[in-house]
Amino acid sequence: MDEHHTGESEIRLVKAMIRPEKLEDVKEALREAGAPSLTVSNVRGRGSQPAKTGQWRGEEYTVDLHEKIQVECVVADVPAADVADAIREAAYTGDPGDGRIFIIDVADAIQIRTGNRGPDAV
């Protein structure tokens, strides 16, 4: 067993796939929840949101991978459930395709600059 791993992790990764137009609302909600640090990526995926069909130069095409924003927030001193609730409330539209939120245990974290490990690195 890794000498730094203590069994039950105190660090959580909250990962959410949201609509691009909800990013500013989610950033504000995370700041208010006390978890302002985040990583944002452009992603594409599909879930329950229906595929869209269109035409381009006379050819029909189907778009079944929708543009989303992936927001990742690692927390140790803020409950992950509070972070997930803040994201859900800020990203909600009520329509299919609002996205998903995942809460994942993080075994360890290491801050590159200082060498701090575990919750101190977050």
C-alpha positions as a Markdown table, in Angstrom:
| # | Residue | x | y | z |
|---|---|---|---|---|
| 1 | Met | 0.0 | 0.0 | 0.0 |
| 2 | Asp | 1.2 | 3.5 | -0.8 |
| 3 | Glu | 2.6 | 5.2 | 2.3 |
| 4 | His | 0.6 | 8.4 | 1.5 |
| 5 | His | -2.7 | 6.6 | 0.9 |
| 6 | Thr | -4.8 | 6.5 | 4.1 |
| 7 | Gly | -7.6 | 4.2 | 2.9 |
| 8 | Glu | -10.7 | 6.5 | 2.9 |
| 9 | Ser | -9.9 | 9.5 | 0.6 |
| 10 | Glu | -10.5 | 13.0 | 1.9 |
| 11 | Ile | -10.1 | 14.4 | -1.6 |
| 12 | Arg | -12.9 | 14.3 | -4.2 |
| 13 | Leu | -13.0 | 15.1 | -7.9 |
| 14 | Val | -16.4 | 16.6 | -9.0 |
| 15 | Lys | -16.6 | 16.2 | -12.8 |
| 16 | Ala | -19.6 | 17.7 | -14.7 |
| 17 | Met | -20.5 | 17.8 | -18.3 |
| 18 | Ile | -22.7 | 20.8 | -18.9 |
| 19 | Arg | -24.2 | 23.0 | -21.7 |
| 20 | Pro | -21.7 | 25.6 | -22.9 |
| 21 | Glu | -24.1 | 28.4 | -22.3 |
| 22 | Lys | -24.3 | 27.5 | -18.6 |
| 23 | Leu | -20.5 | 27.8 | -17.9 |
| 24 | Glu | -20.6 | 31.4 | -16.4 |
| 25 | Asp | -23.5 | 30.4 | -14.1 |
| 26 | Val | -21.6 | 27.3 | -12.9 |
| 27 | Lys | -18.4 | 29.3 | -12.3 |
| 28 | Glu | -20.3 | 31.8 | -10.2 |
| 29 | Ala | -22.0 | 29.0 | -8.3 |
| 30 | Leu | -18.7 | 27.3 | -7.5 |
| 31 | Arg | -17.2 | 30.6 | -6.3 |
| 32 | Glu | -20.2 | 31.1 | -4.0 |
| 33 | Ala | -19.9 | 27.4 | -2.7 |
| 34 | Gly | -16.3 | 28.1 | -1.7 |
| 35 | Ala | -14.7 | 26.0 | -4.5 |
| 36 | Pro | -13.4 | 28.5 | -7.0 |
| 37 | Ser | -10.6 | 26.4 | -8.5 |
| 38 | Leu | -11.7 | 24.5 | -11.6 |
| 39 | Thr | -10.5 | 23.1 | -14.9 |
| 40 | Val | -12.6 | 23.5 | -18.0 |
| 41 | Ser | -12.4 | 21.5 | -21.3 |
| 42 | Asn | -14.5 | 21.5 | -24.5 |
| 43 | Val | -15.8 | 18.0 | -25.0 |
| 44 | Arg | -18.4 | 16.2 | -27.2 |
| 45 | Gly | -20.6 | 13.4 | -26.2 |
| 46 | Arg | -24.1 | 11.9 | -26.2 |
| 47 | Gly | -26.5 | 10.8 | -23.6 |
| 48 | Ser | -30.3 | 11.1 | -23.5 |
| 49 | Gln | -30.3 | 14.2 | -25.7 |
| 50 | Pro | -31.8 | 13.4 | -29.1 |
| 51 | Ala | -29.7 | 13.4 | -32.3 |
| 52 | Lys | -30.3 | 16.3 | -34.7 |
| 53 | Thr | -30.4 | 15.9 | -38.5 |
| 54 | Gly | -29.6 | 18.6 | -41.0 |
| 55 | Gln | -28.6 | 19.1 | -44.6 |
| 56 | Trp | -25.3 | 20.4 | -46.0 |
| 57 | Arg | -24.8 | 20.7 | -49.8 |
| 58 | Gly | -27.8 | 18.5 | -50.4 |
| 59 | Glu | -26.6 | 15.7 | -48.2 |
| 60 | Glu | -28.4 | 14.8 | -45.0 |
| 61 | Tyr | -26.2 | 14.3 | -41.9 |
| 62 | Thr | -26.9 | 13.4 | -38.3 |
| 63 | Val | -25.3 | 15.1 | -35.3 |
| 64 | Asp | -25.4 | 12.7 | -32.3 |
| 65 | Leu | -22.3 | 14.0 | -30.5 |
| 66 | His | -23.3 | 17.3 | -28.8 |
| 67 | Glu | -20.9 | 20.1 | -27.7 |
| 68 | Lys | -20.5 | 20.2 | -23.9 |
| 69 | Ile | -18.2 | 21.8 | -21.4 |
| 70 | Gln | -16.4 | 19.5 | -18.9 |
| 71 | Val | -15.9 | 21.2 | -15.5 |
| 72 | Glu | -13.6 | 19.5 | -13.0 |
| 73 | Cys | -13.2 | 20.7 | -9.5 |
| 74 | Val | -11.0 | 18.9 | -6.9 |
| 75 | Val | -12.1 | 19.6 | -3.3 |
| 76 | Ala | -10.9 | 18.6 | 0.2 |
| 77 | Asp | -12.2 | 21.2 | 2.5 |
| 78 | Val | -15.6 | 21.7 | 0.8 |
| 79 | Pro | -18.1 | 18.8 | 0.8 |
| 80 | Ala | -18.3 | 17.4 | -2.7 |
| 81 | Ala | -22.1 | 17.1 | -2.4 |
| 82 | Asp | -22.3 | 20.8 | -1.9 |
| 83 | Val | -20.2 | 21.4 | -5.0 |
| 84 | Ala | -22.3 | 19.0 | -7.0 |
| 85 | Asp | -25.5 | 20.7 | -5.8 |
| 86 | Ala | -24.2 | 24.1 | -6.8 |
| 87 | Ile | -23.3 | 22.8 | -10.3 |
| 88 | Arg | -26.7 | 21.1 | -10.7 |
| 89 | Glu | -28.7 | 24.2 | -9.7 |
| 90 | Ala | -26.6 | 26.5 | -11.9 |
| 91 | Ala | -26.6 | 24.2 | -15.0 |
| 92 | Tyr | -30.3 | 23.2 | -14.8 |
| 93 | Thr | -32.5 | 24.1 | -17.7 |
| 94 | Gly | -35.0 | 21.2 | -17.5 |
| 95 | Asp | -34.5 | 20.1 | -21.0 |
| 96 | Pro | -32.7 | 16.9 | -22.2 |
| 97 | Gly | -29.0 | 17.4 | -22.5 |
| 98 | Asp | -28.5 | 19.3 | -19.2 |
| 99 | Gly | -25.5 | 17.0 | -18.5 |
| 100 | Arg | -24.2 | 14.8 | -15.7 |
| 101 | Ile | -22.2 | 15.2 | -12.5 |
| 102 | Phe | -19.8 | 12.6 | -11.2 |
| 103 | Ile | -18.1 | 12.5 | -7.8 |
| 104 | Ile | -14.9 | 10.5 | -7.7 |
| 105 | Asp | -12.6 | 9.6 | -4.8 |
| 106 | Val | -9.0 | 10.8 | -5.4 |
| 107 | Ala | -6.3 | 8.5 | -3.9 |
| 108 | Asp | -3.7 | 11.3 | -3.6 |
| 109 | Ala | -2.8 | 14.7 | -4.8 |
| 110 | Ile | 0.6 | 16.3 | -5.1 |
| 111 | Gln | 1.3 | 20.0 | -5.6 |
| 112 | Ile | 4.1 | 20.4 | -8.0 |
| 113 | Arg | 5.6 | 23.6 | -6.7 |
| 114 | Thr | 5.7 | 22.8 | -3.0 |
| 115 | Gly | 5.6 | 19.0 | -2.9 |
| 116 | Asn | 2.6 | 19.1 | -0.6 |
| 117 | Arg | 0.5 | 15.9 | -0.6 |
| 118 | Gly | -3.1 | 15.0 | 0.1 |
| 119 | Pro | -5.6 | 17.6 | 1.2 |
| 120 | Asp | -2.8 | 20.2 | 1.6 |
| 121 | Ala | -2.1 | 19.9 | -2.1 |
| 122 | Val | -5.6 | 20.8 | -3.0 |
